[in-house]
């Protein structure tokens, strides 16, 4: 009817699968990738940006596929999309790099500027990557997965500098496919040649003998299967125990006879002469003579001695009335220490203050025993020792009762008292 105004039709809606579509989840403050452009990492940053934008169907605005808006996209929608893309790109750029950039309204111009400024073709870097791939080898302790991951990282970086050949001469052109096949074959050889030879030599030979050659993924699968079988059948190394005892070796550098024999076999041996285990009467040192590496120098080369007797440690009854012989004391002192050693001991004792809390407790006036707990075996646990023999109890006492008991009438000359007093002070110093 004349004069009847018909409202215009509503604008067509943009489909959700269209690259022009922006949903409620698309916000300008989004960080589409955690990688930040710092200048020297452009290749890594550009790869992450491309992956993130392709997931949103927006990378076509940066690579030049879509250069102008088309229906149902209007100019307003076009400006909104580019503003959103610029915001996403700027959010992933380091503030120091961002300060050197101008304001852009077209996302493709910003992308091309960053590529021109930072994506410099680096010939030495390509040479370095190829050299690193050639030298990349698996060590004995490295797993196949770690070795393959290291190679893959080098391959991907090299692929960014040398991408595959693309040809658009016709629909049937196979140049790109053939280039990809040659690249995969080269990677297969690089992977196999870098494997640890002692472990995978036979498997590598079997793979290379196949015609046609398997893919890189198939070769990796075969190698990992070989690794699982080898590690499952491998005998683990026997680790030494955490707790070990100290051993006192007095014959270092001199092998003992029979040292290579089994300990269990030696433990079953019993000498009929000295009644000790570990050897037979035919090899008894008490009959044949002690070797030159024997710890006790006085027994070396001698035979017919009884060997180890009862352990005595200057034991004397405290209440003994017999007076010590001066010759015996002098002989004993000369055997124990030299004159210089006695002088050093006297100097140590003279400069050392004896604490009052030492040697406290109940003492037997008739039998005075001081046990410092020291042992030449360093350990108090007998399970770390072998060839042990029981000995009779022997108290360790001192012939000094008369010196500290003035009620006893006994005469000691000056030299005897000095010697005994020095022994007493030395034992107190050792106990400290």
Phi, psi and omega in degrees: 000147181296138179085358180275114181273122178263127181293149181292152179292151179292150180295146180297141180277144180279129180293150183294336179271359181280145176295343178280354187279134173235118181266178180293342179277351178270113182233148183290342181265014180285144172258100188285344177207143179285349181284129179253139178282116178250358178114305183274350182250038183298318183299316179295317181294316181296322178294320178291322178295317179298318180296318182292320181284327175294328176293337178258005181061038182240355182290344179294340177281343181260328182273002177091007178292317178245117182247339181225154178286149177222155183302139009271012182279131177262175179296326177295317177297323179297315179295324179294319180296315181292324176296321178294318180295319179297320178298317180296319180292317182293331179291340182256014180252138179299141182304325179294321177286324181297328181292343179268000183259151176273177177276131181237145174249349178246123184293326181291324177296318178297317180296317180293324179294315179296321179294320181291328184277321189248334182274071179272130178292118187251099179298314177300326179293321177298317178296321180294320179295317179294324177292321178294323177294320180293329181268354183288117181225154178273130176274174182294324183271354183272137177281164180294323180296318179294318180295317180292322177295323177295319178293320182297320179298320178291320179297317182293320178293321177294326179293331177291327178277327179234080181290168179294154179288133176241138181224133180237032181290324180201171181287338184260012182288131182244021182296317179296321180294316180295322178296320179294323178296315178298321179294318179294322178295319178295321178293326177298314179294320179296321179293316182289322183290336181271359180290155179292118190296321184296336183262321192237025180294314182292318179295321178297320179295320179296323180290317182289340179279353180281146178224114001285165179293144178289168177287168179297320179294321179293319178296320177297321178296318179294321180292318179294326175296317176299322179295318180296318180294319181293317181289331180285333180262358182283135179279124181292149178291138179283119181272143177292155179296152181291325182258122179232156178261159178275137179242132178266110181258118179257000182230047180294137180084357181236110184290138174280146177292138179078015183291336180275358181285158179292135182294324179295324178289323180290326180294334180279349179281146179219124180279130180281350181267304183263357177063030178251153179269164177102350178202170179253172182294335181291337180243022181287128182291333181292339177260320184272337185109145182278140182287174182289337181272005182296137186300323183274111183295334183288342182260352185296128178080358181261150179224159176091356178281163183283341180093227183275115178263198179291142180281120178238148182221066179053051182273129178212141179290136186294328184267018182291139181265355181284137182271135182292149179278134180297324180294320180295319180295316180296321179294319180296316181295323180290330178284324183287308184221154174275174180297320179293323178294319177298322179294320178294319179297317179297325178291319178297314183293324181292332181262006184248132177269127181275121179295157180278344184268015179261147176058038176267150179138189180275134180237145176268118182297334181273335183216101184259119184237130175239117182247110179278349181078006182284154180207144178289348180269355176070334182248149178261002181258119185283351181287344178273358182252161176221162181058044179272149180232135177289144178233156180284151181296135182223106181293145178257110182231176184235143177271065184226015183297322183291333181289327183253007177236087185291344180289338175281132179273104178212146182248126174238134177284174187296321182291322179294316180296319180296318180295313181293322178295322178293322176297319181296315179293324178295319179292326175295320178296319178294320181294330178291000000 
